[in-house]
Amino acid sequence: METISPFLDGLKTICWNLFIGANYESAFLYALAIVVLFTFYGFYKRGRNRAWLNKQFKGIGVTIFFVLVNSFGFALFVYMATEYAQAGYNSLGLPHVSPTFWADVPLWVTLPLIVLIYDFANYWNHRLMHMDWLWPVHAIHHSETEMNGMTTYRVHFLESLVMNLSYVLLLSWLGLPKEALGIGVLFLSLHNVYTHMDLDWDHGPFRYLLASPRFHRWHHADVPEAHGKNLSNIFPIYDVLFGTYYVPGTCDVKLGATGVPENDGAKLVLYPFKALYDYLYKVMPVLWRFLSNGMSHVFDEILRFKKLLRD
């Protein structure tokens, strides 16, 4: 059986090579070190505002909690579920590009293509996550009210599962090479850390070509006009094409997600399940009345039909 996740395998391979025998956790620690440095930069830029610094580190602590919970609590579940999905996809025998097709394609061509394709798939995944029925899962990522690079790792395991399953469906048929995928995903991961930094950096004339911290900060803005905007991770041109681009200038509005716990790890883990329960609690009585009335009409019609037969 082919592996579920050329993305994960490729990322693991490239991390071992890049970090001299290290693994994904070491890459995470490198990102954490960079974030801490930029946090102290923000601390001094704000005149040594201790309240801001304390809130930053509290948010980073909750995000690290999520990394640990996801890694040691649910990683195997997500991995196995994606394995079975990939096996099911492979068993369908759908047409796909042979991996040998990419053998003679140079890396400098394959790598940009992978990033383009991956971000296109991710744009639509992200758009799906902002729909009402999946928002409680994605809202965990938006619960951070003080942006920092570690925010990119604040993701509920259910979101990881949904994203992995979508990659199976959207990208398996391409047969992309694992090594190039690994490099591409590593670049995407580091760029995500960058765009979540607490920096008002724009990319000037290149703002439509590469996502900036200002671009993504507006995505996290808790104001109606910014909801569901700036969904691309890398290429804002997708937002321009599909009508979701929104960068009116410096983003100095409130960040976060109204009604979602901010920095309470346990409540955030349970939040999607609570939201689902609340939704079903509201919907089930209506659904039950609909089904009951519908079945009542069905039985009435059956009795009427029997009566016609007798007559």
SEVEX-930785 format. One line per 4 residues: number of its first residue (from 0); their letters; for each residue y, x, z of N, C-alpha, C, O. Coordinates in steps of 0.05 Angstrom, whole numbers, padded with zeros to 5 digits. Each point is the difference from the previous one (the first is absolute). Layout:
BEGIN
NUM) a) Y:X:Z:Y:X:Z:Y:X:Z:Y:X:Z; ...
REM end
This chain:
BEGIN
0) meti) -00024:00017:00000:00024:-00017:00000:00025:00017:00000:00001:00020:00014; 00019:-00027:-00030:00025:00015:00000:00014:-00004:00026:-00003:-00020:00014; 00020:00040:-00007:00014:-00002:00026:00021:-00022:-00001:00010:-00007:-00022; -00004:-00004:00045:00019:-00022:00001:00027:00010:-00005:00017:-00012:-00014
4) spfl) -00013:00034:00024:00027:00007:00001:00004:00028:-00010:00001:00019:00015; 00002:-00016:-00041:00008:00025:-00011:00026:00009:00013:00005:00024:00002; 00011:-00043:00006:00026:00007:00012:-00005:00015:00026:00012:00022:00005; -00029:-00033:00012:-00005:00013:00026:-00015:00027:-00003:00007:00019:00013
8) dglk) -00027:-00019:-00031:-00015:00025:-00004:00018:00022:-00012:00000:00023:00009; 00017:-00032:-00029:00018:00020:-00012:00020:00010:00020:00007:00024:00000; 00004:-00042:00016:00020:00008:00019:-00012:00019:00021:00013:00019:00008; -00038:-00025:00000:-00013:00018:00019:-00003:00028:-00012:00005:00020:00014
12) ticw) -00014:-00019:-00039:-00004:00026:-00013:00026:00016:-00002:00000:00024:00006; 00021:-00037:-00015:00025:00014:-00004:00012:00009:00027:00013:00021:00001; -00017:-00037:00020:00010:00008:00026:-00014:00024:00010:00013:00018:00013; -00039:-00016:-00017:-00015:00024:00009:00011:00025:-00014:00003:00021:00012
16) nlfi) 00002:-00024:-00038:00010:00023:-00015:00029:00007:00007:00007:00023:00004; 00009:-00044:00000:00029:00005:00004:00006:00010:00028:00017:00017:00005; -00032:-00028:00015:00005:00007:00027:-00020:00020:00011:-00005:00001:00025; -00008:00014:-00042:-00018:00022:00007:-00022:-00010:00019:-00001:00008:00023
20) gany) -00015:-00025:-00034:-00023:-00010:00016:00007:-00022:00019:-00017:-00007:00017; 00041:-00003:-00019:00008:-00022:00018:-00010:-00026:-00011:-00015:-00001:-00020; 00023:-00021:00033:-00008:-00027:-00009:00024:-00018:00001:00023:00009:00004; -00028:-00035:-00008:00022:-00019:-00002:00016:-00001:00025:00025:-00003:-00001
24) esaf) -00038:00007:00024:00014:-00001:00026:00021:00022:00001:00021:-00003:00011; -00028:00027:-00022:00019:00022:00000:00024:-00006:-00018:00023:00007:00007; -00028:-00020:-00030:00022:-00008:-00017:00019:-00019:00015:00024:00001:-00002; -00036:-00019:00018:00015:-00019:00016:00017:00016:00020:00024:-00007:00005
28) lyal) -00035:00028:00007:00015:00015:00020:00023:00015:-00013:00021:00003:00012; -00025:00007:-00036:00022:00013:-00015:00023:-00020:-00004:00023:00006:00005; -00030:-00031:-00013:00020:-00021:-00004:00014:-00006:00026:00024:-00004:00001; -00039:00003:00021:00011:-00006:00026:00020:00021:00008:00022:-00006:00011
32) aivv) -00028:00031:-00016:00018:00022:00007:00026:-00002:-00015:00022:00004:00011; -00023:-00011:-00037:00024:-00003:-00016:00017:-00023:00011:00024:00001:00001; -00038:-00023:00006:00014:-00024:00010:00015:00007:00026:00022:-00009:00004; -00035:00023:00014:00012:00008:00026:00025:00016:-00005:00020:-00003:00013
36) lftf) -00021:00022:-00032:00023:00017:-00007:00023:-00018:-00010:00023:00004:00009; -00029:-00023:-00026:00022:-00017:-00011:00010:-00019:00022:00023:-00009:-00001; -00041:00002:00019:00009:-00017:00023:00021:00014:00017:00020:-00012:00007; -00025:00037:-00001:00020:00015:00015:00026:00005:-00016:00021:00001:00011
40) ygfy) -00024:00001:-00038:00023:00002:-00017:00017:-00026:00003:00024:00001:00002; -00038:-00024:-00003:00014:-00026:00004:00012:-00002:00027:00022:-00012:00003; -00035:00023:00017:00010:-00001:00028:00027:00015:00002:00018:-00010:00013; -00017:00033:-00025:00025:00015:00001:00022:-00012:-00018:00024:00001:00006
44) krgr) -00033:-00012:-00028:00019:-00013:-00019:00013:-00024:00014:00023:-00007:-00006; -00037:-00006:00025:00010:-00024:00014:00013:00008:00026:00003:-00017:00018; 00005:00042:-00015:00013:00008:00025:-00017:00001:00024:00008:-00007:00022; -00034:00014:-00026:-00020:00002:00022:-00003:-00027:00014:00000:-00001:00025
48) nraw) -00004:-00019:-00041:-00005:-00027:00011:-00028:-00002:00011:-00019:-00003:-00016; 00016:00004:00042:-00027:00001:00013:-00014:-00027:-00003:-00025:00000:-00003; 00039:-00022:00003:-00012:-00026:-00003:-00014:-00002:-00028:-00022:-00010:-00002; 00037:00020:-00018:-00012:00000:-00027:-00024:00018:-00002:-00020:-00008:-00012
52) lnkq) 00021:00031:00025:-00022:00019:00000:-00025:-00012:00014:-00022:00003:-00010; 00027:-00015:00033:-00022:-00012:00014:-00014:-00022:-00016:-00024:-00002:00000; 00040:-00014:-00014:-00011:-00021:-00017:-00016:00011:-00023:-00021:-00011:-00008; 00031:00033:-00004:-00014:00013:-00021:-00027:00009:00009:-00020:-00005:-00013
56) fkgi) 00019:00019:00035:-00026:00011:00010:-00019:-00022:00009:-00024:00003:-00002; 00035:-00025:00012:-00017:-00023:00007:-00013:-00011:-00025:-00024:-00006:00000; 00040:00003:-00021:-00011:-00009:-00026:-00021:00018:-00011:-00020:-00009:-00010; 00026:00035:00011:-00020:00020:-00010:-00025:-00002:00016:-00022:00002:-00011
60) gvti) 00024:-00005:00038:-00023:-00003:00017:-00018:-00024:-00008:-00024:00003:00000; 00037:-00026:-00005:-00015:-00023:-00008:-00014:00004:-00027:-00022:-00008:-00004; 00036:00022:-00014:-00012:00006:-00026:-00025:00018:00003:-00020:-00004:-00013; 00023:00025:00030:-00023:00017:00005:-00023:-00016:00012:-00024:00005:-00006
64) ffvl) 00030:-00025:00023:-00020:-00018:00011:-00015:-00014:-00023:-00024:-00002:00001; 00039:-00007:-00021:-00012:-00013:-00023:-00018:00019:-00016:-00022:-00008:-00008; 00031:00032:00005:-00016:00020:-00014:-00027:00004:00014:-00021:00001:-00012; 00022:00001:00039:-00024:00005:00015:-00018:-00025:-00001:-00024:00003:-00003
68) vnsf) 00036:-00027:00007:-00016:-00024:-00001:-00014:-00003:-00028:-00023:-00007:-00001; 00039:00011:-00020:-00011:-00002:-00027:-00022:00020:-00005:-00020:-00005:-00013; 00025:00030:00022:-00019:00022:-00006:-00026:-00002:00015:-00021:00004:-00011; 00023:-00011:00037:-00024:00000:00017:-00011:-00028:00005:-00023:-00003:00008
72) gfal) 00039:-00018:-00013:-00009:-00027:00005:-00010:-00015:-00024:-00020:-00014:00001; 00034:00017:-00024:-00006:-00017:-00023:-00004:00015:-00026:-00006:-00013:-00020; 00008:00039:00020:-00003:00016:-00025:-00028:-00005:-00012:-00002:-00004:-00025; -00019:00004:00041:-00027:-00004:-00010:-00003:-00028:-00013:-00012:-00003:-00020
76) fvym) 00024:-00017:00034:-00001:-00027:-00011:00013:-00002:-00027:-00011:-00011:-00019; 00035:00022:00017:00015:00000:-00026:-00016:00015:-00021:-00002:-00009:-00023; -00009:00032:00031:-00014:00017:-00019:-00025:-00015:-00011:-00005:-00001:-00024; -00011:-00011:00042:-00024:-00014:-00008:00006:-00024:-00016:-00014:-00006:-00020
80) atey) 00034:-00009:00027:00007:-00024:-00015:00009:00008:-00029:-00007:-00014:-00019; 00021:00036:00017:00008:00009:-00027:-00023:00011:-00015:-00001:-00004:-00024; -00018:00017:00038:-00025:00009:-00013:-00015:-00023:-00013:-00008:00002:-00023; 00005:-00023:00038:-00015:-00023:-00011:00015:-00013:-00023:-00012:-00009:-00020
84) aqag) 00039:00008:00022:00016:-00011:-00022:-00003:00017:-00025:-00003:-00011:-00022; 00003:00037:00026:-00003:00018:-00023:-00028:-00003:-00013:-00003:00000:-00024; -00017:-00002:00042:-00027:-00003:-00010:-00003:-00026:-00016:-00012:-00001:-00021; 00025:-00021:00031:00000:-00025:-00014:00013:00002:-00027:-00009:-00011:-00019
88) ynsl) 00032:00025:00019:00015:00004:-00025:-00018:00015:-00020:-00001:-00007:-00024; -00011:00029:00033:-00017:00016:-00018:-00023:-00016:-00011:-00008:00004:-00023; -00004:-00022:00040:-00023:-00015:-00009:00006:-00020:-00022:-00017:-00009:-00014; 00043:00002:00011:00008:-00019:-00021:-00002:00012:-00028:-00001:-00014:-00020
92) glph) 00001:00041:00019:-00002:00013:-00026:00024:-00004:-00018:-00003:-00001:-00025; 00026:-00002:00036:00024:-00005:-00016:00008:00025:-00016:-00006:00022:00009; 00018:-00025:-00032:00008:00023:-00015:00020:00017:00016:00017:-00010:00014; -00020:00036:-00017:00018:00018:00014:00003:00026:-00015:-00017:00007:-00017
96) vspt) 00038:00008:00023:00004:00026:-00013:-00018:00020:00012:-00002:00002:00025; -00013:00013:-00041:-00018:00020:00010:00016:00023:00012:00020:00009:-00011; -00029:00001:00035:00013:00023:00012:00002:00024:-00019:00018:00017:00003; -00037:-00015:-00021:00001:00023:-00019:00024:-00002:-00019:00008:00021:-00011
100) fwad) 00004:-00045:00009:00024:-00002:-00017:00022:00017:00010:00016:00011:-00016; -00015:-00007:00043:00022:00014:00012:-00005:00030:00001:00018:00016:00008; -00042:-00007:-00015:-00007:00028:00003:00018:00019:-00014:00007:00021:00010; 00002:-00028:-00034:00016:00018:-00017:00030:-00007:00002:00017:00013:-00013
104) vplw) -00010:-00032:00030:00029:-00007:00004:00012:00018:00021:-00010:00001:00022; 00031:00014:-00028:00012:00019:00019:00011:-00015:00025:00008:-00023:-00002; -00009:00037:00024:00009:-00011:00026:00029:-00010:-00002:00007:-00020:00012; 00010:00035:-00027:00029:-00007:-00001:00004:-00027:-00014:00021:-00012:00002
108) vtlp) -00041:00003:-00017:00001:-00026:-00013:-00013:-00021:00018:00010:-00022:00004; -00033:00029:00007:-00016:-00019:00017:00015:-00007:00025:00001:-00024:00008; 00012:00044:00005:00012:-00005:00026:00023:-00020:-00001:00000:-00019:00015; 00020:00023:-00033:00022:-00021:-00002:-00011:-00027:-00007:00010:-00021:00009
112) livl) -00031:00020:-00026:-00012:-00025:-00008:-00012:-00014:00023:00003:-00025:00004; -00017:00040:00013:-00012:-00012:00024:00021:-00011:00019:-00003:-00022:00010; 00025:00037:-00006:00021:-00010:00017:00013:-00025:-00011:00005:-00019:00015; -00001:00018:-00041:00011:-00024:-00013:-00018:-00025:00004:00008:-00021:00007
116) iydf) -00034:00026:-00013:-00020:-00022:00002:-00003:-00009:00029:00000:-00024:00006; -00002:00043:00012:-00004:-00006:00028:00024:-00016:00011:-00004:-00020:00014; 00028:00028:-00021:00024:-00014:00010:00003:-00027:-00012:00010:-00019:00012; -00019:00016:-00037:00000:-00027:-00013:-00018:-00019:00015:00007:-00023:00006
120) anyw) -00032:00033:00000:-00019:-00016:00016:00012:-00006:00028:-00003:-00022:00010; 00015:00042:00001:00010:-00003:00027:00024:-00019:00001:00004:-00014:00020; 00012:00013:-00041:00022:-00019:-00002:-00010:-00028:00004:00010:-00016:00015; -00031:00009:-00031:-00011:-00027:00001:-00015:-00006:00026:00000:-00022:00010
124) nhrl) -00013:00043:00001:-00012:-00003:00027:00021:-00007:00020:-00003:-00018:00016; 00025:00033:-00017:00022:-00003:00019:00013:-00027:-00003:00007:-00013:00020; -00004:00004:-00045:00011:-00027:-00005:-00018:-00022:00012:00010:-00019:00011; -00036:00023:-00014:-00019:-00018:00012:00002:-00001:00030:-00001:-00021:00012
128) mhmd) 00005:00044:00000:00002:00002:00029:00025:-00014:00011:00000:-00007:00024; 00020:00002:-00041:00024:-00014:00010:-00002:-00030:-00005:00019:-00014:00006; -00042:00004:-00015:-00004:-00028:-00002:-00007:-00011:00028:-00010:00015:00016; 00016:-00041:-00012:-00003:-00011:00027:-00027:00005:00013:-00002:00006:00024
132) wlwp) -00020:-00009:-00039:-00026:00001:00012:-00010:00028:00006:-00019:00003:00016; 00032:00018:-00027:-00007:00027:00007:00022:00014:00016:-00004:00022:00010; 00027:-00034:-00008:00022:00012:00014:-00007:00008:00029:00009:00022:00008; -00023:-00038:00008:-00006:00008:00027:-00015:00027:00002:00003:00014:00020
136) vhai) -00018:-00008:-00040:-00014:00026:-00001:00020:00023:-00006:00000:00020:00014; 00016:-00024:-00034:00019:00020:-00008:00024:00002:00019:00013:00021:00002; -00008:-00042:00013:00023:00000:00018:-00001:00022:00021:00020:00008:00010; -00044:00001:-00004:-00004:00022:00019:00016:00025:-00009:00013:00013:00016
140) hhse) -00015:-00008:-00042:00015:00023:-00011:00030:-00004:00003:00015:00020:00003; -00006:-00044:-00004:00029:-00006:00001:00010:-00004:00029:00024:-00005:00004; -00042:00008:00015:00008:-00004:00028:00018:00022:00011:00013:-00004:00021; -00012:00027:-00034:00017:00022:00009:00029:-00006:-00005:00008:-00005:-00023
144) temn) 00009:00006:00044:00028:-00005:-00003:00017:00025:-00002:00024:-00001:-00007; -00036:00024:00012:00013:00026:-00004:-00016:00017:-00019:-00021:00011:00008; 00029:-00010:-00033:-00016:00014:-00020:-00004:00029:00006:00018:00014:00009; -00042:-00004:-00014:-00006:00028:00000:-00024:00005:-00017:-00014:-00019:-00008
148) gmtt) 00009:00044:00001:-00021:00006:-00019:-00028:-00009:00008:-00017:-00006:-00017; 00013:00003:00044:-00026:-00009:00009:-00005:-00029:-00005:-00023:-00010:00002; 00044:-00005:-00008:-00002:-00029:-00005:-00021:-00005:-00023:-00013:-00021:00000; 00011:00040:-00018:-00019:-00004:-00022:-00029:-00003:00009:-00016:-00012:-00013
152) yrvh) 00010:00023:00037:-00027:-00002:00011:-00004:-00025:00018:-00022:-00005:00009; 00043:-00010:-00005:-00003:-00025:00016:-00011:-00022:-00018:00016:-00016:-00011; -00042:00015:00009:-00013:-00019:-00018:-00024:-00012:00014:-00016:00015:00012; 00013:-00041:-00013:-00023:-00014:00012:-00025:00006:-00017:00002:00003:-00024
156) fles) -00025:-00001:00038:-00024:00007:-00015:-00007:-00022:-00020:-00013:00007:-00021; 00021:-00032:00025:-00005:-00021:-00020:00015:00006:-00026:-00009:-00007:-00021; 00033:00018:00024:00015:00007:-00024:-00014:00023:-00015:-00002:-00001:-00025; -00008:00021:00039:-00016:00021:-00012:-00023:-00011:-00016:-00007:00008:-00022
160) lvmn) -00007:-00028:00034:-00023:-00013:-00013:00009:-00014:-00025:-00013:00003:-00021; 00034:-00019:00022:00009:-00015:-00023:00008:00020:-00023:-00006:-00005:-00023; 00020:00026:00031:00009:00019:-00020:-00023:00014:-00013:-00001:00003:-00025; -00019:00006:00041:-00024:00013:-00011:-00015:-00018:-00019:-00008:00009:-00022
164) lsyv) 00004:-00034:00029:-00014:-00019:-00017:00015:-00004:-00026:-00013:-00002:-00021; 00039:00001:00022:00015:-00004:-00024:-00001:00024:-00018:-00001:-00003:-00025; -00001:00027:00036:-00002:00024:-00016:-00027:00001:-00014:-00003:00009:-00023; -00018:-00020:00036:-00026:-00001:-00013:00002:-00017:-00025:-00010:00007:-00021
168) llls) 00023:-00031:00024:00002:-00018:-00023:00019:00010:-00022:-00005:-00003:-00023; 00027:00015:00032:00021:00007:-00020:-00004:00027:-00013:00009:00004:-00023; -00022:00015:00037:00000:00028:-00010:-00028:00011:-00006:-00001:00021:-00013; -00020:-00034:00022:-00027:00011:-00005:-00006:00004:-00029:-00012:00020:-00008
172) wlgl) 00021:-00039:-00009:-00008:00001:-00028:00013:00024:-00015:-00008:00006:-00022; 00027:00007:00035:00014:00023:-00014:-00016:00026:00002:00004:00018:-00016; -00022:-00016:00036:-00017:00024:00002:00016:00025:00004:-00007:00022:-00010; 00029:-00023:00025:00018:00023:00003:-00013:00022:00016:-00016:-00006:00018
176) pkea) 00021:00031:-00024:-00012:00023:00013:00008:00002:00030:00023:-00003:00006; -00043:00009:00011:00005:00001:00028:00021:00020:00009:00017:-00005:00016; -00018:00030:-00028:00018:00021:00009:00029:-00008:-00006:00017:00003:00017; -00012:-00014:-00041:00027:-00008:-00007:00009:-00023:00018:00023:-00002:00008
180) lgig) -00042:-00017:-00002:00006:-00022:00018:00008:00010:00028:00019:-00010:00012; -00033:00031:-00003:00006:00011:00026:00028:00011:00001:00014:-00005:00019; -00007:00020:-00039:00027:00012:-00001:00021:-00022:-00002:00020:00000:00014; -00026:-00020:-00031:00019:-00022:-00003:00004:-00016:00026:00023:-00006:00007
184) vlfl) -00045:00001:00007:00002:-00016:00025:00014:00017:00021:00015:-00011:00017; -00019:00037:-00016:00014:00017:00019:00030:00000:-00005:00015:-00002:00018; -00008:00003:-00044:00029:-00002:-00007:00011:-00026:00009:00022:-00001:00011; -00036:-00021:-00017:00009:-00027:00008:00003:-00002:00030:00020:-00012:00010
188) slhn) -00038:00023:00005:00001:-00001:00029:00024:00014:00011:00015:-00010:00017; -00010:00035:-00027:00023:00015:00010:00026:-00013:-00009:00020:00001:00015; -00019:-00012:-00039:00024:-00013:-00009:00006:-00025:00017:00023:-00006:00005; -00044:-00008:00003:00003:-00023:00018:00013:00008:00026:00017:-00014:00011
192) vyth) -00026:00037:00000:00013:00011:00024:00029:00004:-00004:00017:-00007:00016; -00010:00019:-00039:00028:00006:-00007:00017:-00026:-00002:00022:-00001:00011; -00032:-00019:-00025:00016:-00024:-00004:00004:-00016:00026:00018:-00016:00002; -00035:00021:00018:00003:-00014:00025:00018:00015:00020:00005:-00010:00022
196) mdld) 00005:00033:-00030:00017:00016:00017:00026:-00015:00006:00010:-00016:-00017; 00002:00021:00040:00025:-00013:00008:00023:00016:-00013:00016:00013:00014; -00014:-00016:-00040:00020:00015:-00016:00012:-00018:-00020:-00013:-00017:-00013; 00040:00019:00010:00013:-00016:-00021:00003:00017:-00025:00022:00005:-00009
200) wdhg) -00045:00002:-00002:00000:00016:-00025:-00006:-00018:-00024:-00019:-00015:00000; 00035:00019:-00020:-00004:-00014:-00025:-00006:00022:-00021:00005:00023:00005; -00015:-00031:-00028:-00007:00020:-00021:00019:-00001:-00023:-00007:00009:-00022; 00031:-00021:00026:00020:00000:-00021:-00010:-00010:-00026:-00011:-00023:-00001
204) pfry) 00014:00038:-00021:-00008:-00010:-00027:-00031:-00003:-00002:-00009:-00012:-00019; -00005:00023:00038:-00029:-00002:-00001:-00011:-00022:00019:-00024:-00001:00005; 00042:-00016:00004:-00008:-00019:00020:-00021:-00020:-00010:-00015:-00012:00016; 00014:00007:-00042:-00020:-00018:-00011:-00027:00014:-00006:-00020:-00014:-00005
208) llas) 00021:00040:00005:-00024:00016:-00007:-00017:00008:00024:-00024:00003:-00002; 00037:00001:00025:-00015:00009:00024:00012:-00014:00025:00024:00001:00004; -00041:-00013:00011:00008:-00015:00024:00013:00019:00020:-00010:00022:00005; 00031:-00031:00008:00015:00015:00019:-00002:-00014:00028:-00008:-00023:00001
212) prfh) 00016:00037:00020:00001:-00013:00027:00018:-00024:00000:-00006:-00020:00013; 00029:00021:-00027:00018:-00023:00000:-00014:-00024:-00014:00002:-00022:00010; -00015:00027:-00032:-00015:-00021:-00015:-00020:-00014:00018:-00002:-00024:00001; -00014:00040:00013:-00021:-00011:00017:00010:-00012:00026:-00011:-00018:00011
216) rwhh) 00034:00029:-00002:00011:-00012:00025:00008:-00029:-00005:-00003:-00016:00018; 00014:00010:-00042:00007:-00028:-00006:-00025:-00017:00000:00001:-00024:00006; -00024:00035:-00013:-00025:-00015:00000:-00007:-00009:00029:-00011:-00021:00004; 00019:00037:00015:-00006:-00006:00028:00023:-00015:00014:-00002:-00007:00024
220) advp) 00023:00001:-00039:00022:-00015:00012:-00008:-00029:00007:-00013:-00013:-00016; 00021:00005:00040:-00008:-00027:00009:00023:-00020:-00006:00011:-00012:00018; -00004:00010:-00043:00020:-00020:-00010:-00012:-00015:-00024:-00015:00013:-00015; 00021:-00038:00012:-00014:-00016:-00020:00003:00011:-00028:-00020:00000:-00016
224) eahg) 00043:00011:00009:00004:00010:-00028:-00018:00024:-00006:-00003:00007:-00024; -00007:00007:00044:-00017:00024:-00004:-00029:-00006:00002:-00017:00018:-00006; 00009:-00042:00015:-00028:-00006:00003:-00015:00001:-00026:00009:-00012:-00020; -00031:00026:00019:-00016:00002:-00025:00012:00016:-00021:-00007:-00003:-00024
228) knls) 00026:00021:00031:00013:00017:-00020:-00010:00029:00003:-00011:00008:00020; 00015:00008:-00042:-00006:00029:00000:-00029:00005:00008:-00005:00012:00020; -00013:-00023:-00036:-00028:00001:00007:-00015:00025:-00010:-00022:00005:00008; 00035:00009:-00026:-00013:00025:-00011:00001:00022:00022:00018:00001:00016
232) nifp) -00039:00015:-00016:00000:00023:00017:00013:00025:-00012:00013:00016:00013; -00017:-00013:-00040:00009:00024:-00013:00022:-00006:-00021:00021:00012:-00001; -00027:-00031:-00017:00017:-00005:-00023:00015:-00027:00002:-00011:-00021:-00006; 00036:00022:00014:00016:-00025:00001:00003:-00014:-00026:00008:-00024:00000
236) iydv) -00014:00037:-00022:00002:-00013:-00026:-00017:-00025:-00001:00006:-00019:-00014; -00029:00019:00029:-00017:-00024:00000:00015:-00023:00013:-00002:-00023:-00009; 00018:00028:00030:00016:-00021:00012:00022:-00010:-00019:00006:-00024:-00001; 00005:00042:-00014:00020:-00007:-00020:-00012:-00019:-00021:00011:-00020:-00007
240) lfgt) -00035:00028:-00002:-00014:-00016:-00021:-00008:-00027:00009:00001:-00020:-00015; -00009:00017:00041:-00011:-00025:00010:00019:-00015:00018:-00008:-00018:00014; 00033:00027:-00013:00021:-00016:00013:00000:00002:00030:00009:-00019:00014; -00019:00041:-00002:00000:00002:00029:00016:00025:00010:-00003:00008:00023
244) yyvp) 00020:00002:-00040:00016:00024:00008:00025:-00010:00015:00014:-00018:-00008; -00009:00031:00032:00023:-00008:00016:00010:00024:00016:-00011:00006:00021; 00032:00006:-00031:00014:00022:00015:00030:-00003:-00004:00011:00012:-00017; 00002:-00029:00034:00029:-00004:-00003:00017:00023:00011:00024:-00001:-00004
248) gtcd) -00036:00020:00017:00015:00023:00011:-00014:00010:00025:-00024:-00004:00003; 00039:00016:00015:-00012:00010:00025:-00012:-00023:00016:00012:-00022:00002; -00036:00026:00008:-00013:-00021:00016:00006:00004:00030:-00012:00017:00013; 00030:-00033:-00003:00007:00002:00028:-00005:-00027:00015:00013:-00006:00020
252) vklg) -00031:-00010:-00031:-00007:-00026:00012:-00024:00003:00018:-00012:00022:00001; 00005:-00043:00013:-00023:00000:00018:-00026:00005:-00015:-00004:-00011:-00022; -00013:00027:00034:-00027:00005:-00012:-00021:-00014:00017:00005:-00008:00023; -00029:00004:-00034:-00022:-00012:00015:-00010:-00025:-00012:00005:-00006:-00024
256) atgv) -00018:-00011:00040:-00011:-00025:-00009:00002:-00020:00022:-00013:00002:00021; 00030:-00022:-00025:00005:-00020:00021:-00026:-00014:00009:-00016:-00009:-00017; 00012:00007:00043:-00023:-00014:00011:-00025:00018:00003:-00020:-00010:00010; 00022:00035:-00019:-00023:00018:00002:00004:00019:00023:00022:00011:00003
260) pend) -00042:-00006:00014:00004:00019:00022:00009:00027:-00010:-00009:00009:-00021; 00027:00003:00035:00012:00025:-00010:-00016:00025:00006:-00010:00012:-00019; 00007:-00005:00044:-00014:00025:00006:-00021:-00005:00022:-00002:00015:00019; -00014:-00036:-00023:-00022:-00006:00018:-00026:00002:-00016:-00006:-00018:-00015
264) gakl) -00008:00041:00018:-00023:00005:-00017:-00021:-00022:00001:-00010:-00008:-00021; 00003:00000:00045:-00021:-00020:00003:00007:-00027:-00013:-00016:-00012:-00015; 00041:00003:00019:00009:-00025:-00012:00001:00002:-00031:-00005:-00019:-00014; 00012:00043:00004:00002:00004:-00029:-00028:-00001:-00012:-00003:-00010:-00022
268) vlyp) -00017:00022:00035:-00027:-00001:-00010:-00010:-00029:-00002:-00014:-00007:-00019; 00021:-00009:00039:-00010:-00028:00001:00018:-00019:-00016:-00009:-00022:-00005; 00032:00030:-00003:00020:-00018:-00012:-00011:-00015:-00024:00003:-00024:-00002; -00016:00038:-00018:-00010:-00015:-00023:-00020:-00021:00007:-00001:-00022:-00012
272) fkal) -00016:00027:00032:-00020:-00019:00009:00013:-00024:00013:-00008:-00023:-00004; 00028:00028:00020:00015:-00021:00014:00014:-00018:-00021:00000:-00024:00002; 00012:00038:-00022:00014:-00015:-00021:-00019:-00018:-00016:00006:-00022:-00007; -00030:00033:00002:-00020:-00016:-00014:-00009:-00024:00017:-00003:-00022:-00011
276) ydyl) -00001:00026:00036:-00008:-00022:00019:00022:-00021:00000:-00006:-00024:-00002; 00031:00032:00004:00023:-00019:00001:00001:-00016:-00026:00005:-00024:00000; -00010:00038:-00023:00000:-00013:-00026:-00022:-00021:-00002:00005:-00023:-00009; -00029:00031:00017:-00023:-00018:-00001:00004:-00024:00019:-00008:-00022:-00006
280) ykvm) 00020:00028:00029:00005:-00021:00020:00018:-00022:-00012:-00003:-00024:00006; 00022:00032:-00023:00019:-00019:-00012:-00013:-00014:-00024:00004:-00023:-00005; -00020:00039:-00010:-00011:-00010:-00026:-00025:-00017:00004:-00003:-00020:-00014; -00014:00027:00033:-00026:-00014:00002:00002:-00030:00005:-00015:-00015:-00013
284) pvlw) 00033:00006:00030:00002:-00030:00004:00008:-00014:-00026:-00011:-00021:-00007; 00029:00034:-00009:00008:-00012:-00025:-00023:00000:-00020:-00006:-00020:-00013; -00009:00043:00012:-00023:00002:-00017:-00022:-00020:00008:-00012:-00012:-00018; 00008:00009:00044:-00020:-00018:00010:00006:-00029:-00008:-00017:-00015:-00009
288) rfls) 00043:00007:00012:00008:-00027:-00008:-00004:-00004:-00030:-00009:-00021:-00009; 00016:00041:-00006:-00003:-00002:-00029:-00030:-00003:-00008:-00007:-00017:-00016; -00010:00033:00028:-00028:-00002:-00006:-00012:-00026:00010:-00016:-00012:-00013; 00025:00004:00037:-00011:-00025:00011:00008:-00024:-00017:-00017:-00017:-00006
292) ngms) 00042:00016:-00002:00009:-00021:-00018:-00015:00001:-00027:-00007:-00021:-00011; 00004:00045:00002:-00014:00004:-00026:-00029:-00010:00002:-00009:-00014:-00018; -00005:00022:00039:-00028:-00008:00003:-00002:-00030:00004:-00019:-00013:-00009; 00039:00002:00023:00000:-00029:00005:00001:-00015:-00027:-00014:-00020:-00004
296) hvfd) 00032:00029:-00014:00002:-00012:-00026:-00026:00004:-00016:-00008:-00018:-00015; -00005:00041:00018:-00025:00005:-00015:-00021:-00020:00009:-00014:-00012:-00016; 00011:00008:00043:-00020:-00019:00010:00007:-00028:-00009:-00018:-00015:-00006; 00044:00008:00006:00007:-00027:-00009:-00008:-00004:-00029:-00009:-00022:-00007
300) eilr) 00013:00043:-00010:-00007:-00003:-00028:-00031:-00002:-00003:-00009:-00014:-00018; -00006:00029:00035:-00029:-00002:-00002:-00009:-00028:00007:-00017:-00011:-00014; 00028:00000:00035:-00008:-00028:00008:00008:-00020:-00022:-00015:-00018:-00006; 00039:00023:-00005:00008:-00019:-00022:-00019:00002:-00024:-00006:-00020:-00012
304) fkkl) -00003:00044:00006:-00018:00005:-00023:-00027:-00013:00005:-00012:-00012:-00017; 00002:00015:00043:-00025:-00013:00007:00001:-00030:-00003:-00018:-00014:-00009; 00041:00003:00018:00004:-00029:-00002:00000:-00010:-00029:-00011:-00020:-00006; 00023:00036:-00011:00001:-00007:-00029:-00028:00001:-00011:-00007:-00017:-00017
308) lrd) -00010:00036:00025:-00027:00002:-00009:-00016:-00024:00008:-00016:-00011:-00015; 00020:00002:00040:-00015:-00023:00010:00008:-00026:-00014:-00016:-00017:-00006; 00042:00016:-00001:00010:-00024:-00014:-00009:00000:-00029:00006:-00019:-00015
REM end
